[in-house]
Amino acid sequence: MRSLEDYAKICPLMIKEMDLTRGRWFSLLKEVLTEAGFSVVNAELNNDIDIGISEEIIPKFYHFKYISGHMVEASLIGWQIAVGMQFVGQENYVSHDKVQDFSDEMVKVSGKDERWVAGIASFLTTEDFTNPDKIIRVADDIAEAIAYFVMGGRTNVGKLSAVVSKIKTGFPLLAELTQLGVATAFGDAKTAGEIMRRMRER
């Protein structure tokens, strides 16, 4: 049985792994969009400049009032946390009665990183993330927000739809990379190896 001291060691590793996998995923996404002939205007997430999408058309489950690199990344972090916590339960890494302790430690460890503070807030305060069936719906809306961001704002409906479709197809990979990162953080080499093997076989 893991202790609070164990969580204090695991949570920073889990955050680091999620940051690495998210970065790799976004880089790959940009390559896919470019190869498909789409112009990537905003290629980096490290800015907090509002790209000017009105709040009325911002996707419902994106959860933030404006679209910027930081907010897009925070929405991805919230989604990764949802996927990661499902995986933690699935693999019995944390017992049910210790989930709150583990979550509290995640909040404590990430407290100085604004991206993670916003991402955790979106995860903890949004009921959609507590329902596994709704995680896909949330991903769809995040994909639309990413599309607006990478294209630099509003565009014609046809182009937006095509870009969103491309981005959606990448979320299963982000989920697997996130699960791989969680397994690695918990020192579960066997499960991490199985995930890597499945990914290679595709």
Secondary structure by P-SEA (a helix, b strand, c coil): cccaaaaaaaaaaaaaaaaaaaaaaaaaaaaaaaaaccccccccccccccccccccccccccccccccaaaaaaaaaaaaaaaaaaaaaaaccccccaaaaaaaaaaaaacccaaaaaaaaaaaaccccccccaaaaaaaaaaaaaaaaaacccccaaaaaaaaaaaaaaaaaaaaaaaaaaaaaacaaaaaaaaaaaaaac
